Amino acid sequence: ALMFIICCFWIKDTFFPNAKINLPDSFGKIEQKTQEPEELELSEEGKRILGDPDEKEKLENTARIYFLKLNKDGEAESYISKRELKDLTLKNAINSLLKGPNAEERKAGIYTEIPDGTKLLSVINSDDKIIINFNSEFQYGGGTESINNRLKQLVKTVVAILPDKNIYLYIEGKQVDVMGGDGIMITQPLNESHFGF
């Protein structure tokens, strides 16, 4: 085709110098085909680099629930258990705390100081404070260390979701001043500074 066009121009210039040759509009243009982009499934590495939207959804609904474990010196220290909740609310996180460690965690020595039978009666979350109201079971069992650890579990779980708010503990609708058979005084509002963390 190219040789034919060259010959046409030579004949025109030689024998018909004043003649015009009309070339088609498409001559010299490169035809471009548009192709729909393929939907590619990201590899695990790609998800790690670019961010997997499914993983982001899980992270947004993950509560940090605080239980306890013994360190090498036999002292109780905090253990963070990540719980994926359908709806990440303070009420759901506290109820997850009350359920205690799962079977796998218990086998690994994870435990809770919150007594069995403890129930969350209500949660009030206002602009500057949070009121958490349990039934009477929350105050029973254990000595000073046990009560301090259960309060620490509660406060750390709440602060992980709603930091910088005063936390008030109520039992059966009344603010708590004393807990346990030993008459442990409770200073309110509760916050992280009470427990040295």
C-alpha positions as CSV (number, residue, x, y, z in Angstrom):
1,A,0.0,0.0,0.0
2,L,2.9,2.4,0.8
3,M,4.6,1.7,-2.6
4,F,1.3,2.4,-4.3
5,I,0.9,5.7,-2.6
6,I,4.5,6.7,-3.5
7,C,3.9,5.8,-7.1
8,C,0.7,7.9,-7.2
9,F,2.7,10.9,-5.9
10,W,5.5,10.4,-8.5
11,I,2.9,10.1,-11.3
12,K,1.1,13.2,-10.1
13,D,4.3,15.3,-9.8
14,T,5.6,14.0,-13.2
15,F,2.5,14.0,-15.4
16,F,-0.2,16.0,-13.4
17,P,1.7,18.7,-11.5
18,N,-1.5,20.7,-10.7
19,A,-3.7,17.7,-9.8
20,K,-4.8,17.0,-6.2
21,I,-4.9,13.6,-4.5
22,N,-7.4,13.2,-1.6
23,L,-6.3,10.8,1.0
24,P,-8.7,9.2,3.3
25,D,-9.1,10.8,6.8
26,S,-8.0,7.7,8.5
27,F,-4.6,7.6,6.7
28,G,-1.7,7.9,9.1
29,K,-3.9,7.5,12.2
30,I,-3.3,4.6,14.6
31,E,-6.5,2.9,15.6
32,Q,-6.8,2.7,19.3
33,K,-8.9,0.0,21.0
34,T,-10.3,0.7,24.4
35,Q,-10.3,-2.2,26.7
36,E,-12.2,-2.5,30.0
37,P,-9.9,-2.8,32.9
38,E,-9.9,-6.2,34.5
39,E,-10.8,-6.6,38.1
40,L,-7.6,-8.0,39.7
41,E,-7.7,-9.7,43.1
42,L,-4.9,-8.4,45.3
43,S,-2.3,-10.8,46.6
44,E,-1.7,-10.9,50.4
45,E,1.4,-8.8,49.8
46,G,-0.7,-6.3,47.8
47,K,-3.3,-6.1,50.5
48,R,-0.6,-5.4,53.1
49,I,0.9,-2.6,51.0
50,L,-2.3,-1.0,49.6
51,G,-4.6,-1.8,52.5
52,D,-7.4,-4.4,52.4
53,P,-10.8,-2.7,52.8
54,D,-12.1,-5.9,54.6
55,E,-9.2,-5.6,57.1
56,K,-9.9,-1.9,57.6
57,E,-13.6,-2.8,58.4
58,K,-12.4,-5.4,61.0
59,L,-10.0,-2.9,62.6
60,E,-12.8,-0.3,62.9
61,N,-14.9,-2.9,64.8
62,T,-12.2,-4.3,67.0
63,A,-12.4,-3.7,70.8
64,R,-9.4,-4.0,73.1
65,I,-10.6,-6.0,76.1
66,Y,-8.4,-6.2,79.1
67,F,-7.9,-9.4,81.0
68,L,-5.1,-10.6,83.3
69,K,-2.1,-12.9,83.2
70,L,0.7,-13.8,85.6
71,N,4.2,-12.6,84.7
72,K,7.3,-14.6,85.5
73,D,7.3,-13.2,89.1
74,G,3.8,-14.4,89.7
75,E,2.3,-10.9,89.5
76,A,-0.9,-10.0,87.6
77,E,-0.4,-7.9,84.5
78,S,-2.8,-6.7,81.8
79,Y,-3.4,-8.9,78.8
80,I,-5.1,-7.3,75.7
81,S,-7.6,-9.5,73.9
82,K,-8.9,-8.1,70.6
83,R,-12.5,-8.8,70.1
84,E,-14.2,-8.2,66.7
85,L,-17.7,-6.8,67.5
86,K,-20.5,-6.3,65.0
87,D,-21.1,-2.8,66.5
88,L,-18.3,-1.2,68.4
89,T,-20.0,0.5,71.3
90,L,-19.1,0.9,74.9
91,K,-21.9,-1.3,76.0
92,N,-20.9,-4.1,73.7
93,A,-17.2,-3.8,74.8
94,I,-18.1,-4.0,78.5
95,N,-20.4,-7.0,77.9
96,S,-17.5,-8.7,76.0
97,L,-15.3,-8.0,79.1
98,L,-17.9,-9.6,81.3
99,K,-17.9,-12.8,79.2
100,G,-14.3,-13.3,80.2
101,P,-11.5,-15.0,78.3
102,N,-12.4,-17.5,75.7
103,A,-11.4,-21.2,76.0
104,E,-8.2,-20.8,74.2
105,E,-7.1,-17.9,76.3
106,R,-8.0,-19.7,79.5
107,K,-5.8,-22.6,78.5
108,A,-2.9,-20.0,78.0
109,G,-3.4,-18.8,81.6
110,I,-5.5,-15.7,80.8
111,Y,-8.0,-14.9,83.5
112,T,-10.4,-12.2,84.8
113,E,-11.1,-10.9,88.3
114,I,-14.6,-9.9,87.4
115,P,-17.0,-12.3,89.3
116,D,-19.3,-14.6,87.4
117,G,-22.8,-13.4,87.4
118,T,-21.8,-9.7,87.0
119,K,-24.3,-8.0,84.7
120,L,-24.2,-4.6,83.1
121,L,-27.4,-2.8,84.0
122,S,-26.9,0.5,82.2
123,V,-24.3,2.8,80.6
124,I,-24.7,6.5,80.4
125,N,-22.2,8.4,78.2
126,S,-22.5,12.2,78.5
127,D,-20.3,14.9,77.2
128,D,-17.8,14.8,80.2
129,K,-18.4,11.5,82.0
130,I,-19.4,7.9,81.7
131,I,-21.6,6.1,84.3
132,I,-21.3,2.3,84.4
133,N,-24.0,0.6,86.4
134,F,-23.5,-3.1,87.4
135,N,-25.5,-5.5,89.5
136,S,-24.3,-6.3,93.0
137,E,-22.2,-9.3,91.9
138,F,-19.4,-7.0,90.7
139,Q,-18.4,-6.0,94.2
140,Y,-18.2,-9.5,95.7
141,G,-15.3,-11.9,96.1
142,G,-11.6,-11.4,96.5
143,G,-9.5,-9.0,98.5
144,T,-8.0,-5.6,97.8
145,E,-5.8,-6.8,94.9
146,S,-8.7,-8.6,93.2
147,I,-10.9,-5.5,93.4
148,N,-8.1,-3.2,92.1
149,N,-7.5,-5.6,89.2
150,R,-11.2,-5.8,88.2
151,L,-11.4,-2.0,88.3
152,K,-8.2,-1.8,86.2
153,Q,-9.7,-4.2,83.7
154,L,-12.9,-2.1,83.5
155,V,-11.1,1.3,83.2
156,K,-8.6,0.2,80.6
157,T,-11.3,-1.4,78.4
158,V,-13.4,1.8,78.6
159,V,-10.4,4.2,78.0
160,A,-9.4,2.2,74.9
161,I,-12.7,3.2,73.3
162,L,-13.5,6.6,74.9
163,P,-10.4,8.2,76.4
164,D,-10.3,11.5,78.4
165,K,-13.6,11.0,80.1
166,N,-14.3,10.6,83.9
167,I,-15.6,7.2,84.7
168,Y,-18.1,6.6,87.5
169,L,-18.9,3.2,88.9
170,Y,-22.4,2.5,90.1
171,I,-23.8,-0.7,91.6
172,E,-27.6,-1.2,91.5
173,G,-28.1,2.5,90.7
174,K,-25.9,3.9,93.4
175,Q,-22.4,5.4,93.2
176,V,-19.9,3.1,94.8
177,D,-17.9,4.4,97.8
178,V,-16.9,1.1,99.4
179,M,-16.4,-2.3,97.8
180,G,-15.8,-5.9,99.1
181,G,-15.9,-7.5,102.5
182,D,-12.8,-5.6,103.6
183,G,-14.5,-2.3,103.0
184,I,-12.1,-1.0,100.3
185,M,-12.6,2.7,99.7
186,I,-13.2,3.7,96.1
187,T,-12.3,7.2,95.0
188,Q,-14.3,8.4,92.1
189,P,-14.1,9.3,89.2
190,L,-12.0,6.3,88.2
191,N,-9.2,6.9,85.8
192,E,-5.9,5.4,84.8
193,S,-3.8,7.3,87.3
194,H,-5.5,5.4,90.1
195,F,-3.8,2.2,89.1
196,G,-0.4,3.5,88.1
197,F,-0.8,3.0,84.3
